[in-house]
Amino acid sequence: MSTPHDIAGLIAWAKREDWRGTLAEFLDRHSAQACAAAGIEVQEIADVLGIDAATVVWGAAFEDLVATNLPDGRNLADDYLRRRGWKEGASTREYIAGLRRSTISLYEVGGLVPGESMQLRDLVRGGDPVRVSEELGSQGLRQWDRVATRLIPLRECAVISGTLMPFEHDTSEALLASLRKTRTKAPREVAKVAQEFGIEADAKALAGMMTPDLLLAGAAFMVTDFWLDAALKAAQGRNRPELLNSEGDPLDFTTLHFPVLPGVKPEQVRTALAAVLALRQEDPGFWNWLDAPGAGPQTAPRRGKAQTFFSTMEDGSLVLGTLALKGRRLSLEVYSTARAERGRALLGPVLAGLVGSPLIERTDLEQMLAAERPPPEPSGLSPEEERALIRQTLEDHYLHILDQPIPSLGGKSPRAAAKTPKGQEKVVAWLKTLENHSAKRLAGDPIGEYDFGWMWRELGVDALR
């Protein structure tokens, strides 16, 4: 855990006998749920994610302990400052006192000055962005990143605490939704329990008392859990959506290679295939295998983040697979084992005596992702010409897309969505996503250097940037 002030004394104090057990309880609360979902023990976080991630989790639990009043009235920071504060300098005492009063929150990063400072906009409590002095963290972040940390106002400037958790956009949105749900649900639950003990409690009055600060103070462990759960899922490959074909079967790239029997001519194979109504011949050696006319992808029950992949012809016909005749081999390529069996049953009767039993080749998604891609062919252009071409291509692409429907904008085009206040909010979020993804490209990448400013102005939302 890296901090702008030396709090080694406070950390050592937290490891003393009278605080060690409580710190362990806080660490367990911040990590046990995510670890259980990943099938690991808390002490195995470093083995899976590395020592830096384990340090972040420990730091989040430690800072939560520093800022929490325990049921018995004790507080770690108060105890340390009272008994050992005289050994610390004024700036460190000020920092510890600020950490003691802090609450963790989720922030949007803006106004980056790498190696110097950045602006943080609180996504839970709202308000104006606050500029913080931060050398290390500001170097690794990008415009519109989202991070969880504690903001500590000091006399000279505002700083962040030693715990900084970067959030992917989807994970941050899930956290915000969970916090909103907690804020709505908690007062009702408290009122219900109170009434069971014969204590009068008004849920509406309790809801008014549930301020964002109070919510965040009690939900610090939730922030860590969301961050840790996402990190463990990514490390274990559990964050990838399940990919399904149009029948709802797991995506499995399967190819049946039928050997053409000796003495059989290619024309005989073509003549046999012409009798299969489900095959549409595109050229002498290639066919599309199509579903029945009017058939569309089946509506399978969605499982978590499952995504359905399918392809259609220009007339809307659903493509089930492709068939290619090359040399002495006829190959059927499909996207699932079940569909491969269906294709084999379709072709078997008409190809009897023409081809032998197929050799089955399967490639799962993991193998495809791991396969090395060949390096791109040289363009023959100079680096300056390549950059100019890429910039122009991006310009043309985004100019076109301003008038195209975007799913995240409710199916409206950016230009149409920007005509209403609510639509403008969605447009701003969309533009921030584009800029954030671009900013994460490698240094020197022309895509990463692309300036989206003209799009903000074109859509009339530049004032919201």
Summary of the structure (lengths in Angstrom):
residues: 465
radius of gyration: 29.7
end to end distance: 32.2
largest distance: 97.4
contacts: 1303
relative contact order: 0.08
helix: 48%
strand: 18%
